[in-house]
Amino acid sequence: MRSTDRQEYVAWVSQYRWRVWAVFTFRSGIQMKRARGLFKDWIHSVEANEGHKISWLAFHERGDNRKLHFHVLIAGISSRIYLHVRHWNSLAGHCHLLRYDPHHPGRDGQAVPREYRGIDYAMKSLRSDDYHFDGQLHEQHLLPRYRKEKM
């Protein structure tokens, strides 16, 4: 993806009131199609238990060791998301959650270059031509200045 296109995606995604920045990992042997299905099952479980929809974007990536993981932004839920981690761990792998902070310096607080912070870090997989992301966005999770006025 071209850098300018990616910057436009970052600007668009920045319009949402993200609460959680997360990394979801998968046990060995889980391929992309199954991983996407497991993640969506987990999201539906969270929504059913919470009684409302949440917004999310999941950026799929293979790490240096080629291990599949998703960088995920979540809106519409804050600290209650921690109640659902155990379900993910039993379902598919490990879940590392952080409170969303657009200035977070990357994984586990490591100092990394500026472009690897917040949304931009979550979207770093878009730098390659082989990128995938899924999501579900709801207007109620937009920051107030981006919401459409009701007539």
C-alpha positions in Angstrom: 0.0 0.0 0.0 1.3 3.5 -0.8 2.3 5.6 2.1 -0.2 8.3 1.2 -3.0 5.7 1.2 -1.9 4.4 4.5 -1.8 7.9 6.0 -5.4 8.3 4.8 -6.4 5.1 6.5 -4.7 6.3 9.7 -6.6 9.6 9.5 -9.9 7.7 8.9 -9.4 5.2 11.7 -8.4 8.1 14.1 -12.0 9.3 14.0 -13.1 6.6 16.4 -13.0 6.6 20.2 -10.8 3.6 20.6 -10.5 2.2 24.2 -8.3 -0.9 23.8 -5.2 -1.7 21.8 -4.5 -5.4 21.7 -2.5 -8.2 20.2 -4.3 -11.6 19.7 -2.1 -14.6 19.1 -2.9 -18.0 17.9 -1.7 -21.5 18.8 0.5 -23.3 16.3 -1.3 -24.7 13.3 -4.2 -22.2 13.2 -4.4 -20.8 9.7 -5.7 -17.4 8.6 -9.3 -18.5 7.7 -9.7 -20.3 11.0 -8.1 -17.5 12.9 -10.5 -14.9 11.4 -13.4 -17.2 12.3 -12.2 -17.7 15.9 -11.7 -13.9 16.4 -15.2 -13.1 15.1 -16.7 -15.8 17.3 -14.9 -14.1 20.3 -16.2 -10.7 19.3 -19.8 -12.0 19.0 -19.4 -13.6 22.4 -18.2 -10.3 23.9 -21.1 -8.5 22.3 -23.6 -11.1 23.5 -22.3 -10.9 27.1 -22.2 -7.1 27.1 -25.6 -6.6 25.4 -24.4 -4.2 22.8 -22.2 -4.0 19.6 -18.6 -3.0 19.8 -16.5 -1.5 17.0 -13.2 -3.2 16.1 -10.5 -3.3 13.5 -8.2 -6.3 13.3 -5.0 -6.1 11.3 -3.5 -9.5 10.4 0.2 -9.9 10.5 2.9 -12.6 10.6 5.7 -11.8 12.9 9.4 -12.4 12.3 8.9 -16.0 13.2 6.0 -16.2 10.7 3.6 -16.7 13.6 0.1 -15.3 12.9 -1.2 -12.5 15.2 -3.7 -9.7 15.0 -3.2 -6.1 16.1 -6.7 -5.0 17.2 -8.3 -1.7 18.0 -11.6 -1.9 20.0 -14.2 0.8 20.8 -17.4 0.6 22.8 -16.0 -1.2 25.8 -13.2 -0.3 28.2 -12.0 -2.2 31.3 -14.8 -4.8 31.0 -12.9 -6.2 28.1 -10.6 -7.8 30.6 -13.4 -10.1 31.7 -13.3 -11.7 28.3 -9.6 -12.5 28.0 -9.8 -15.9 29.6 -12.3 -17.0 26.9 -9.9 -16.0 24.2 -7.0 -17.8 25.9 -9.1 -21.0 26.0 -10.3 -20.5 22.4 -7.3 -19.7 20.4 -4.1 -18.4 22.0 -3.0 -15.4 24.0 -4.5 -11.9 24.3 -2.4 -8.9 25.4 -4.6 -5.8 26.1 -3.6 -2.3 26.7 -5.7 0.8 27.3 -5.7 2.6 24.0 -3.1 5.5 23.8 -2.3 7.0 20.4 1.2 7.8 21.8 2.0 4.3 23.0 5.5 3.4 21.9 4.8 0.0 20.6 4.9 -3.5 22.0 5.5 -3.8 25.8 6.6 -0.2 26.0 9.8 -0.7 23.9 11.2 2.5 22.4 10.5 2.3 18.7 10.5 4.9 15.9 7.7 7.4 15.9 5.7 5.8 13.1 5.1 2.7 15.2 2.8 4.3 17.7 -0.9 3.9 18.4 -3.0 3.4 15.3 -0.1 3.6 13.0 1.7 0.7 14.8 -1.5 -1.4 14.7 -1.7 -0.8 10.9 2.0 -1.5 10.2 1.0 -4.6 8.3 -0.4 -2.4 5.6 3.1 -1.5 4.5 3.3 -4.7 2.5 1.3 -5.7 -0.5 0.1 -8.8 1.3 -2.2 -7.3 4.0 -5.5 -8.2 5.4 -7.8 -6.5 7.9 -11.3 -7.0 9.1 -13.6 -4.8 11.1 -16.9 -3.7 12.3 -17.5 0.1 12.9 -20.5 1.7 14.5 -21.3 5.4 14.3 -21.9 5.7 18.1 -18.2 5.0 18.6 -17.1 7.9 16.4 -15.5 10.9 18.3 -18.3 13.5 18.6 -16.8 15.9 16.0 -17.2 13.2 13.3 -20.7 12.1 14.0 -23.5 13.1 11.6 -26.0 15.5 13.0 -29.5 14.0 13.5 -32.3 15.9 12.1 
